Amino acid sequence: MAPQKLKVAAAGLGRMDKRYALNFLNRAPRAELVAAFTPDPSKMQLAKQNLEPYGVTLYDDYDKMISHPRLMVVVIGTATSVHAEEAIKAMEKNLHVLCKKRLSTDIKVCKDTVAAAKKRPRLKVMCGFSRRFDESYGRLCIIRGQTGDKHDPSEFFVEYAAWSDSIFVDMAVHDIDLTFWFFVDDIVPKSLLAHGTTVIHLDLKKCND
């Protein structure tokens, strides 16, 4: 008997998140994308073209989406500011959660989300730090993190920075996560130093990014 496919819902259909939805639709043989959510009319139109013809039910209300019949897993790729709230709501519906990094820059919000997950040990709840699965990392000798994404002439990052906490924080969180991942619980930070500069997307300075 073939294993049961996971019934997956994708929350958020932005630039990166659309890719996640399409991957679950086309490249995850043990998953079935059954629902998707976006509050953005333009992204909803794209979803009608790329997802709806394949039986994916579309929602413009997150709460309604997580009530989709027989749903098992929610993949959260919405705005960072609502990651924790939406993850907790999904857990309260007894749904497994894969949440795009990061949960929050507020320690209390992160702790509350972890506490909500611990109350439901049956559920798989994970923050999507994809670089933990990079096989190129070997034995640890020294850590120096440097993040430089590909040049994006669309100015997407400028628009994103206006309503996210910060592009700098959003990307540097990968280096922070890997540092704790490598050292497990033995790390005791004595000093932290970070540098960043705005050299291409100059309008990021308007957001102090």
C-alpha positions in Angstrom: 0.0 0.0 0.0 1.4 3.4 -1.0 2.0 5.8 2.0 -0.6 8.5 2.6 0.4 11.8 1.1 0.7 14.8 3.4 -2.1 17.3 2.7 -0.2 20.6 2.6 -1.3 24.3 2.6 1.0 27.1 1.6 0.6 30.5 3.4 2.0 33.4 1.5 2.7 33.4 -2.3 5.3 36.1 -2.6 8.4 35.9 -4.7 10.1 33.1 -2.8 7.0 31.6 -1.3 5.5 31.0 -4.7 8.5 28.8 -5.4 7.8 26.8 -2.3 4.2 26.2 -3.3 5.2 25.1 -6.8 7.8 22.7 -5.3 5.2 21.1 -3.1 2.9 20.9 -6.1 5.4 19.4 -8.5 8.4 18.1 -6.7 7.3 16.5 -3.4 6.0 13.1 -4.3 4.8 12.4 -0.7 3.0 15.7 -0.4 -0.2 17.0 -2.0 -0.7 20.8 -2.1 -4.4 21.2 -1.4 -4.7 24.9 -0.3 -2.9 28.2 -0.6 -3.3 31.6 1.0 -2.5 35.2 0.0 -4.1 38.5 0.9 -2.6 40.2 -2.2 -4.9 40.4 -5.2 -2.1 40.4 -7.8 -0.6 37.2 -6.3 -4.0 35.7 -6.0 -4.4 36.2 -9.8 -1.1 34.3 -10.3 -2.3 31.6 -8.0 -5.4 31.2 -10.1 -3.2 30.6 -13.1 -0.6 28.4 -11.6 -2.2 26.5 -8.7 -6.0 26.5 -9.0 -6.1 24.4 -12.2 -4.4 21.6 -10.3 -7.0 21.4 -7.7 -5.5 23.8 -5.1 -8.1 25.7 -3.2 -7.2 29.4 -2.8 -7.9 31.6 0.2 -7.5 35.3 1.0 -8.2 34.6 4.7 -5.5 32.6 6.7 -7.9 31.4 9.4 -10.2 29.9 6.7 -7.3 28.2 5.0 -6.1 26.4 8.2 -9.7 25.0 8.5 -9.4 23.4 5.1 -10.8 19.8 5.2 -8.3 17.0 6.1 -5.3 19.5 6.1 -2.2 18.1 7.8 0.6 20.6 7.3 1.0 24.4 6.9 4.0 25.9 5.3 4.3 29.6 6.4 6.0 32.0 4.0 4.1 35.2 4.8 5.4 38.5 6.2 7.9 38.0 9.0 5.8 40.1 11.4 3.0 37.4 11.4 5.1 34.2 11.3 4.8 33.4 15.0 1.1 34.3 15.2 0.3 32.1 12.2 2.4 29.2 13.4 0.6 29.2 16.8 -2.8 29.4 15.1 -1.8 26.3 12.9 -0.6 24.4 16.0 -3.9 25.2 17.7 -5.6 23.4 14.8 -3.3 20.4 15.4 -1.4 21.0 12.2 2.3 20.4 11.6 4.2 23.6 10.8 7.1 24.5 8.6 7.7 28.2 9.1 10.0 30.3 6.9 12.8 31.9 9.0 12.6 33.9 11.2 10.0 33.7 13.9 10.6 37.2 15.3 13.3 39.6 16.6 11.3 39.7 19.8 12.7 37.1 22.3 9.3 36.8 24.1 7.5 36.1 20.9 10.0 33.4 20.0 9.7 31.8 23.5 5.9 31.9 23.3 6.0 30.1 20.0 8.4 27.4 21.3 6.2 27.0 24.3 3.1 26.5 22.1 5.0 23.8 20.2 6.1 22.0 23.4 2.5 21.8 24.5 1.9 19.6 21.4 4.8 17.1 21.2 2.9 15.1 18.6 3.3 17.9 16.1 6.3 18.5 13.9 7.1 22.2 14.2 10.2 23.6 12.4 11.6 26.9 11.4 13.0 26.6 7.9 16.8 27.3 8.3 17.7 25.6 5.0 21.5 26.1 5.4 21.5 23.5 8.2 21.1 20.9 5.4 24.1 22.1 3.4 26.5 19.2 3.1 29.5 21.4 2.3 29.9 22.4 5.9 32.5 20.2 7.5 34.5 20.1 10.8 34.2 23.4 12.6 37.4 25.4 13.1 36.4 29.1 13.1 33.2 30.9 12.2 33.1 34.1 10.1 29.7 34.8 8.5 29.4 36.9 5.4 26.1 37.2 3.5 25.9 38.6 0.0 22.8 37.7 -2.1 22.7 37.9 -5.8 22.1 41.3 -7.3 18.4 41.9 -7.9 17.7 44.8 -10.3 13.9 44.6 -9.5 14.3 46.6 -6.3 12.3 43.9 -4.5 14.5 44.2 -1.4 13.8 47.9 -1.1 10.0 47.2 -1.1 10.4 44.3 1.3 12.5 46.3 3.8 9.7 48.9 4.1 7.5 46.3 6.0 9.9 43.7 7.2 12.1 44.2 10.3 15.3 44.6 8.1 17.0 42.9 5.2 20.2 42.9 7.2 18.6 41.1 10.1 16.6 38.8 7.8 19.8 37.5 6.2 22.2 37.7 9.1 19.8 35.4 11.1 21.2 32.5 9.0 24.7 33.1 10.3 23.4 33.4 13.9 21.4 30.1 13.5 24.4 28.2 12.1 26.6 29.4 15.0 24.2 28.0 17.5 23.6 24.9 15.4 27.4 24.1 15.2 28.1 24.8 18.9 24.8 23.3 20.2 24.4 24.4 23.8 28.1 24.9 24.6 28.4 28.4 23.2 28.8 31.3 25.6 29.1 34.5 23.5 31.6 37.0 24.9 31.4 39.6 22.1 29.5 40.1 18.9 30.5 42.2 15.9 28.5 42.9 12.7 29.1 45.1 9.8 26.8 46.0 6.9 26.8 48.6 4.2 24.4 49.9 1.5 26.1 50.1 -1.9 23.6 49.1 -4.6 20.0 49.5 -3.4 20.6 53.0 -1.9 16.9 53.5 -1.1 17.4 50.9 1.7 18.9 53.8 3.7 15.4 55.3 4.0 14.5 52.3 6.2 17.8 52.5 8.1 18.8 49.2 6.5 
